[in-house]
Amino acid sequence: MAPVTSVLRELFDQHLPASDYADPDPAAFQPAPLLAFATRVTDAYAADDRLVDPAFAFSWQALMDHTREVHALVRPHLDIGFSTRTVYSGPEDIAADVERGRLEINTEHCVHPLWTPEENCLFRIVHDVLPHVLYLRPFSLEGEVLAFHDHVRRTPPEARLALFTELVAYASIRYSTGVYPEIQKCIAFPGLLSEYEARFLPLDSRT
């Protein structure tokens, strides 16, 4: 029997082939400038007191549509459980559990302005499997930003702004302040996404 990770990778490649969104430029993608950028994202998130920006709600809908598509690929291969405990200390732990045909999702802090708690957990399933299992992205600022790239390559373009908030913004807050925000917001940051791409992507990949 083929390893579960290999099966999932083949399913992703067959049904959601990766786009050519570039990896960060290694010379630019360094801890100090990345943390400085994360602090800017954290400040922008804190300065916006809205829970939802209706002009960009479509991006969260596109992301959830994609999430359901991925979940349909993953679900037949995993026994997925839910709990309020923190189970995994790193991507290797998740990958080992997936190889046993299992995945446990933490349901804490699932209040979301546009998604139900169940939908929020679906996104967590996809996030655990895609970057953390298939690419072994570490639990760190750098790892979560690279996870954004992994997701972007598989999602429709209209989901990109929601992904930036759901991954880069929350990771920025976590690793610049030490804690995740108490309140999730569906606020898009197109200017910061453009700034991220201008500062950290290779020059020849920028549009």
KETORBA-236412 format. One line per 3 residues: number of its first residue (from 0); for each residue x, y, z of N, C-alpha, C, O. Coordinates in steps of 0.05 Angstrom, whole numbers. Each point is the difference from the previous one (the first is absolute). Layout:
residues N
NUM> X:Y:Z:X:Y:Z:X:Y:Z:X:Y:Z ~ ...
***
This chain:
residues 207
0> 17:-24:0:-17:24:0:18:25:0:19:2:15 ~ -26:17:-32:16:25:-2:-3:16:26:-22:1:11 ~ 43:13:-3:-2:18:23:-22:21:-4:-5:9:-23
3> -9:-3:44:-23:19:-2:9:26:-11:-13:12:-17 ~ 37:-2:26:9:25:-10:4:0:-30:-7:19:-14 ~ 17:-41:3:4:-2:-29:-27:0:-14:-3:12:-21
6> -16:-26:32:-27:0:-12:-12:28:-1:-11:8:-20 ~ 14:6:43:-11:27:1:14:19:-20:-13:16:-13 ~ 39:-19:11:15:17:-18:-9:-5:-29:-3:19:-15
9> -1:-44:8:-9:-6:-27:-28:11:-5:-6:10:-22 ~ -12:-11:42:-26:11:-3:1:30:-4:-15:11:-17 ~ 32:3:32:3:29:-3:10:6:-28:-11:18:-14
12> 31:-32:5:12:6:-26:-19:-6:-23:0:13:-20 ~ -17:-33:24:-19:-7:-21:-24:19:-1:-8:8:-22 ~ -3:-1:45:-24:16:0:4:30:5:-16:16:-9
15> 38:-9:21:6:28:6:30:6:-6:15:6:18 ~ -8:-8:-44:28:3:-7:11:28:8:-15:20:-1 ~ 40:-20:10:12:24:11:5:21:-22:8:-7:-22
18> -13:32:28:7:22:-18:29:7:4:14:-13:15 ~ -5:33:-29:29:7:1:6:24:18:19:14:-4 ~ -36:-10:25:6:21:20:27:-5:12:6:-22:10
21> 12:41:-11:28:-4:6:5:-4:30:-15:9:17 ~ 37:-24:-11:10:-1:27:12:27:7:8:15:-18 ~ -5:-8:43:13:25:8:30:-1:-9:12:-21:-3
24> -2:45:-2:28:3:-6:16:-5:26:-3:14:19 ~ 21:-35:-19:14:-6:25:16:24:12:3:2:24 ~ 8:15:-42:15:22:10:-17:20:15:10:14:18
27> -35:-11:-26:-18:19:13:-15:-13:23:-8:14:19 ~ 2:-39:-21:-17:-14:19:17:-8:25:6:-24:4 ~ 0:44:12:17:-3:23:-15:7:25:-20:15:-1
30> 27:-26:24:-16:3:25:-5:29:7:-23:7:6 ~ 43:10:-7:-4:28:9:-19:16:-17:-19:11:10 ~ 23:-11:-36:-20:15:-17:-28:-13:0:-20:14:-2
33> 19:-40:5:-26:-13:0:-15:7:26:-24:5:-1 ~ 38:-4:23:-13:8:26:-8:29:-1:-21:8:11 ~ 37:9:-23:-7:28:-3:-26:3:-16:-17:16:6
36> 15:-31:-28:-24:0:-16:-24:-10:16:-22:11:-1 ~ 27:-33:16:-21:-11:17:-11:20:20:-24:1:5 ~ 42:16:6:-9:21:18:-18:20:-14:-19:10:12
39> 26:-3:-37:-18:18:-15:-27:-12:-4:-20:14:2 ~ 19:-40:-8:-26:-14:-4:-16:0:26:-24:5:0 ~ 38:-11:22:-13:0:26:-12:27:6:-23:2:10
42> 37:19:-15:-10:27:6:-24:7:-18:-19:12:9 ~ 20:-20:-34:-22:5:-18:-25:-15:8:-22:11:-1 ~ 25:-35:11:-22:-17:9:-13:14:25:-24:2:2
45> 41:7:16:-10:12:25:-14:27:-6:-18:7:15 ~ 27:7:-35:-11:26:-6:-27:0:-13:-14:20:-1 ~ 6:-43:-10:-25:-2:-14:-20:-14:19:2:-23:6
48> -22:38:2:-19:-10:21:-24:-14:-12:-18:-8:14 ~ 17:4:-41:-21:-15:-12:4:-30:3:23:-9:2 ~ -45:-6:-2:2:-29:0:0:-11:-29:13:-20:-6
51> -28:34:-11:-3:-9:-28:2:24:-18:-12:21:6 ~ 27:-23:-28:0:20:-21:-17:-13:-22:9:-17:-15 ~ -34:27:11:-18:-13:-20:12:0:-28:-7:-18:-16
54> 24:37:10:11:1:-27:17:-24:-7:4:-6:-23 ~ 6:-8:44:18:-23:-5:-11:-26:11:14:-20:1 ~ -40:20:6:-12:-25:10:1:-22:-21:1:-24:7
57> 0:32:-32:1:-20:-22:26:-17:2:0:-24:-7 ~ 21:35:18:25:-14:2:-2:-23:20:11:-22:-4 ~ -25:28:26:-4:-21:20:-19:-22:-10:4:-24:6
60> -23:32:-23:-18:-21:-12:16:-17:-19:-4:-24:-1 ~ 21:36:-15:17:-15:-19:18:-19:15:5:-23:-8 ~ 6:32:31:18:-17:16:-15:-23:12:10:-22:1
63> -35:27:8:-15:-22:11:-9:-20:-21:0:-24:5 ~ -7:34:-29:-6:-19:-22:24:-18:-6:-4:-24:-3 ~ 27:36:2:24:-16:-4:5:-19:23:8:-23:-4
66> -13:32:29:4:-17:23:-17:-24:-1:9:-23:6 ~ -34:26:-14:-18:-23:-2:9:-19:-22:-2:-25:3 ~ 13:35:-24:11:-17:-21:23:-17:10:2:-23:-6
69> 16:36:21:23:-14:11:-9:-21:20:9:-22:0 ~ -27:30:17:-10:-18:21:-12:-25:-13:3:-22:11 ~ -17:25:-33:-12:-23:-14:21:-19:-10:-4:-25:-1
72> 28:35:-6:22:-17:-8:13:-15:24:8:-23:-2 ~ -6:38:24:15:-10:23:-17:-19:17:10:-20:10 ~ -35:26:-6:-17:-14:19:-1:-30:-3:0:-14:21
75> -1:2:-45:-1:-29:-2:25:-14:11:-1:-24:4 ~ 22:38:-1:26:-12:8:8:4:29:20:-10:9 ~ -37:25:6:8:7:27:-24:-3:19:-23:7:-7
78> 28:-17:30:-19:0:22:5:26:16:19:2:15 ~ -37:18:-19:5:26:11:-16:4:25:-24:-4:1 ~ 38:11:21:-12:5:25:3:29:9:17:14:-11
81> -33:-6:30:0:28:9:2:1:30:-12:-17:14 ~ 28:35:-3:3:3:29:9:28:7:6:16:-18 ~ -5:-10:44:9:26:9:28:-1:11:9:18:13
84> 6:-39:-19:27:-2:9:19:6:-23:-7:-4:-24 ~ 32:12:30:21:3:-19:14:-26:-3:13:-10:19 ~ -14:-2:-42:10:-27:-4:28:-1:-11:16:-17:9
87> -10:34:-28:25:-2:-15:20:22:7:-8:23:3 ~ 32:-31:0:21:20:6:16:9:-24:16:18:1 ~ -21:-31:-24:14:7:-24:-12:-15:-24:-16:-18:4
90> 25:25:-28:-12:-13:-24:6:-30:-1:-15:-15:-11 ~ 38:7:22:6:-29:-1:-20:-16:16:-7:-23:-8 ~ -3:35:30:-21:-14:15:-26:-3:-16:-13:-21:1
93> 6:42:-15:-25:-2:-17:4:-21:-22:-17:-16:-5 ~ 40:17:-8:6:-18:-22:-1:-29:10:-10:-18:-14 ~ 21:13:38:1:-27:11:-29:-10:5:-6:-23:-5
96> -11:41:15:-28:-8:5:-15:-5:-26:-15:-19:-2 ~ 21:36:-17:-13:-4:-27:8:-27:-12:-17:-13:-12 ~ 42:5:16:8:-26:-11:-14:-23:14:-2:-22:-11
99> -8:28:35:-16:-21:14:-30:3:-7:-17:-14:10 ~ 11:33:-29:-27:4:-9:-17:16:19:-25:-2:0 ~ 38:20:16:-14:15:20:8:30:-2:21:6:-10
102> -39:11:19:6:28:3:-18:11:22:-25:-4:-1 ~ 36:19:20:-16:12:21:2:31:-3:21:11:-2 ~ -44:1:3:-2:29:-4:-9:14:26:-19:-8:13
105> 34:28:-5:-7:16:23:-23:19:-7:2:15:-19 ~ -23:-15:35:-23:16:-5:-1:26:16:-20:15:-1 ~ 41:-9:15:0:25:16:1:24:-18:11:-1:-23
108> -22:23:32:1:26:-14:-11:-2:-28:13:9:-19 ~ -36:-21:16:-12:-5:-27:-22:21:-7:-14:-4:-20 ~ 11:25:35:-20:20:-6:11:17:-23:21:13:2
111> -36:-12:-24:10:13:-25:-23:17:-10:-23:-8:1 ~ 29:32:-12:-22:18:-9:-16:-11:-24:-23:7:-2 ~ 35:-23:-15:-14:-9:-24:-3:-31:-1:-18:-9:-14
114> 34:-5:28:-2:-30:-1:-12:-10:26:4:12:21 ~ -18:-34:-23:-9:-14:24:24:-14:13:20:-3:-13 ~ -23:-5:39:22:-15:12:7:-25:-16:24:-7:-2
117> -44:-6:-10:6:-24:-16:16:8:-25:19:-15:-7 ~ -25:37:-5:15:8:-24:28:8:8:19:-5:-14 ~ -16:19:37:26:8:9:18:-25:5:24:0:-7
120> -36:-22:17:15:-25:5:7:-13:-27:21:-12:-2 ~ -38:15:-18:6:-11:-26:25:13:-11:18:-13:-11 ~ -16:40:15:24:14:-9:24:-9:15:22:-3:-11
123> -24:-3:37:22:-10:15:9:-27:-10:24:-6:0 ~ -42:-11:-8:7:-26:-11:18:4:-25:21:-11:-3 ~ -31:28:-15:15:5:-25:28:12:7:20:-7:-13
126> -20:26:32:26:12:6:19:-20:13:24:2:-6 ~ -33:-20:22:17:-20:12:11:-18:-22:24:-7:0 ~ -41:-2:-18:9:-19:-20:17:12:-21:21:-11:-7
129> -29:34:-4:14:10:-23:29:10:6:19:-13:-10 ~ -15:34:26:27:8:5:15:-16:21:24:-6:-3 ~ -38:-2:24:14:-12:23:6:-30:-4:20:-10:10
132> -37:-4:-25:5:-28:-6:15:-4:-26:21:-12:-1 ~ -31:24:-21:12:-4:-26:27:14:-3:17:-10:-14 ~ -14:33:28:25:15:-3:15:3:26:21:12:1
135> -31:-23:21:13:1:26:8:28:8:22:4:11 ~ -40:15:-16:6:27:9:-1:2:30:-19:-9:13 ~ 39:21:0:2:1:29:-20:20:12:-11:17:-14
138> 6:-20:40:-16:18:14:17:24:8:12:1:21 ~ -10:18:-39:16:24:4:-10:22:-19:-17:-6:-18 ~ 26:30:21:-8:21:-19:8:-7:-28:-17:2:-19
141> 42:-10:15:9:-7:-27:-16:-24:-11:-8:0:-23 ~ 2:-20:40:-15:-23:-9:-28:7:-8:-10:-11:-20 ~ -3:28:35:-28:7:-7:-1:18:-24:-19:-2:-16
144> 39:19:12:0:16:-25:5:-18:-24:-12:4:-21 ~ 30:-23:24:4:-19:-22:-25:-16:-5:-6:-8:-23 ~ -9:2:44:-26:-14:-3:-19:16:-17:-16:-11:-15
147> 17:38:18:-16:17:-17:6:-6:-30:-19:-2:-16 ~ 44:-1:10:8:-6:-28:-11:-27:-8:-11:-3:-23 ~ 12:-17:40:-10:-27:-6:-30:1:-6:-9:-12:-19
150> -5:27:35:-29:3:-4:-6:15:-26:-17:-8:-16 ~ 30:31:13:-5:17:-24:2:-16:-26:-15:4:-18 ~ 35:-21:17:4:-15:-25:-23:-19:-6:-4:-8:-23
153> -13:1:43:-22:-19:-5:-27:14:0:-20:-13:-7 ~ 18:38:14:-25:14:3:-6:18:-24:19:7:-14 ~ -44:-1:9:-6:20:-21:10:28:8:2:6:23
156> 5:10:-43:11:27:6:-17:17:18:10:15:16 ~ -37:-18:-18:-18:17:16:1:-7:29:-10:15:17 ~ 23:-37:-9:2:-8:28:25:11:13:4:-3:24
159> 13:16:-40:27:7:10:-1:20:23:16:-3:19 ~ -33:23:-20:-1:20:21:-9:-13:26:10:7:22 ~ -30:-24:-23:-9:-14:24:22:-17:12:4:-1:24
162> 11:-13:-42:22:-16:10:21:17:14:11:-8:20 ~ -6:31:-31:21:17:12:-8:8:29:16:-1:18 ~ -42:7:-14:-9:6:27:0:-25:17:10:1:23
165> -21:-23:-33:-3:-24:16:27:-13:8:3:-13:20 ~ 18:17:-37:26:-12:6:21:20:8:11:-1:22 ~ -6:20:-40:22:19:5:-7:19:23:17:5:17
168> -41:6:-17:-7:19:21:0:-13:27:11:11:19 ~ -24:-35:-16:-1:-12:26:27:-10:9:7:2:24 ~ 10:-12:-42:27:-8:7:16:24:8:16:-1:19
171> -20:23:-33:14:25:7:-6:9:28:18:7:16 ~ -44:-8:-8:-8:7:27:12:-19:20:11:9:21 ~ -13:-35:-26:9:-20:18:30:3:6:9:-2:23
174> 7:6:-44:29:-1:3:12:28:5:24:2:6 ~ -40:19:-7:10:26:8:-9:8:27:12:17:13 ~ -34:-29:-3:-10:7:27:0:-24:19:-1:5:25
177> 4:-29:-35:0:-23:18:-27:-14:3:-1:-22:11 ~ -21:34:-21:-26:-12:2:-16:6:-26:5:19:-14 ~ -24:-37:9:-18:5:-22:-21:22:8:-4:3:24
180> -8:11:-43:-20:20:8:-25:-14:12:-7:-22:-7 ~ -5:36:25:-24:-11:13:-24:0:-19:-18:-17:3 ~ 18:35:-22:-23:2:-19:10:-4:-28:19:14:-9
183> -32:-32:-6:6:-3:-28:-15:21:-16:-23:6:6 ~ 36:4:-27:-12:20:-17:2:-8:-29:20:-13:-8 ~ -39:20:-8:0:-5:-29:6:27:-13:-17:12:-14
186> 41:-2:18:10:25:-12:22:-7:-19:19:-13:8 ~ -20:23:-32:21:-5:-20:20:23:1:-6:22:7 ~ 31:-29:-14:22:19:0:14:-1:-26:23:-9:-2
189> -36:18:-20:13:-1:-26:26:15:-2:19:-9:-14 ~ -17:32:28:25:15:-1:23:-15:13:22:0:-10 ~ -27:-13:33:20:-16:13:8:-25:-16:23:-8:0
192> -42:-4:-13:7:-23:-17:18:9:-23:20:-13:-6 ~ -27:36:-6:18:10:-21:27:7:10:20:-4:-13 ~ -19:16:38:26:6:12:16:-25:5:24:-1:-4
195> -37:-20:14:13:-25:6:13:-11:-26:23:-8:0 ~ -39:8:-22:10:-11:-25:23:17:-11:19:-11:-11 ~ -20:37:14:21:18:-9:26:-4:16:21:3:-11
198> -24:-8:37:24:-2:17:12:-28:1:24:-2:2 ~ -40:-18:-5:10:-27:6:0:-20:-24:13:-20:1 ~ -28:26:-22:1:-17:-23:22:8:-20:9:23:0
201> 1:-43:-15:21:7:-20:-9:22:-19:-23:0:-7 ~ 41:17:-1:-6:22:-17:-14:-9:-26:-19:13:-9 ~ 28:-35:-3:-10:-8:-26:-28:-14:2:-11:-7:-20
204> 1:3:45:-26:-12:3:-22:20:6:-23:-8:1 ~ 30:33:3:-19:20:9:-16:9:-24:10:4:-22 ~ -36:1:26:-17:9:-21:-8:29:4:-14:12:-16
***
